[in-house]
């Protein structure tokens, strides 16, 4: 019975911590590294957050996605109005709506 109470308390604490912080924590290796340590691929060396702390290797955050150009696969007339404010481009009787999406 005692172990069920502890398990329930742990689940409650984990749930409240999850709701309190909308961003998931960055997974880090639980180790102490020197400041010149080279972390593994996809990881960055994070300095200590207090006096006398350890450098740790954490998963590198993903870069924001690059905006890419999306073009409609149709030929539009020269006076067409593109949705979402994309520019009308092209020539020779075939115009497309292209731009970041």
GIQUI-V196125 format. One record per residue. PSI is psi in radians with two decimals (999 if undefined). D_CENTER is the distance of its C-alpha to the mean C-alpha in Angstrom with 2 decimals. Layout:
BEGIN
PSI_D_CENTER + PSI_D_CENTER
END
This chain:
BEGIN
-0.70_41.35 + -0.70_40.05 + -0.57_37.14 + -0.64_36.10 + -0.76_36.11 + -0.76_33.90 + -0.75_31.49 + -0.70_31.40 + -0.72_30.77 + -0.76_27.87 + -0.73_26.28 + -0.78_26.92 + -0.76_25.41 + -0.72_22.23 + -0.75_21.99 + -0.62_22.68 + -0.64_20.13 + -0.73_17.45 + -0.53_18.71 + -0.55_19.02 + 1.86_15.46 + -0.38_12.92 + 2.28_9.94 + 2.56_10.37 + 2.63_11.92 + 2.16_10.86 + 2.27_13.47 + 2.63_16.17 + 2.37_19.51 + 1.34_22.42 + 2.84_24.53 + 2.05_26.01 + 2.66_25.59 + 2.83_27.49 + -0.28_25.87 + 0.24_26.52 + 2.51_24.90 + 2.04_22.80 + 2.92_19.96 + 3.01_19.26 + 2.34_17.16 + 0.17_13.39 + 2.72_14.27 + 2.61_15.06 + 2.12_18.15 + 2.23_17.68 + 2.83_20.92 + 2.63_22.78 + -0.02_22.27 + -3.09_26.03 + 2.26_29.42 + 0.31_30.09 + -3.09_26.71 + 2.61_25.23 + 2.42_22.71 + 2.71_20.18 + 2.15_17.86 + 2.72_14.30 + 2.27_11.45 + 2.41_9.76 + 2.58_6.21 + 2.41_4.53 + 2.69_6.18 + 2.58_6.11 + 2.47_8.25 + 2.35_11.84 + 2.35_14.25 + 2.70_16.86 + 2.29_20.41 + 2.23_21.65 + 2.46_25.42 + 2.41_27.62 + 0.91_29.86 + 2.81_33.03 + 2.08_35.72 + 2.84_36.10 + 2.80_39.03 + -0.47_39.04 + 0.26_39.06 + 2.62_36.16 + 2.16_33.58 + 2.55_29.96 + 2.80_27.65 + 0.32_24.61 + 0.23_26.25 + 2.58_25.65 + 2.62_28.50 + 2.19_31.38 + 2.81_32.13 + -2.79_34.51 + -3.12_38.27 + 0.67_41.37 + 0.03_41.20 + 1.94_37.66 + 2.55_34.88 + 2.70_31.24 + 1.95_28.49 + 2.68_25.75 + 3.03_22.79 + 2.48_19.05 + 999_17.85
END
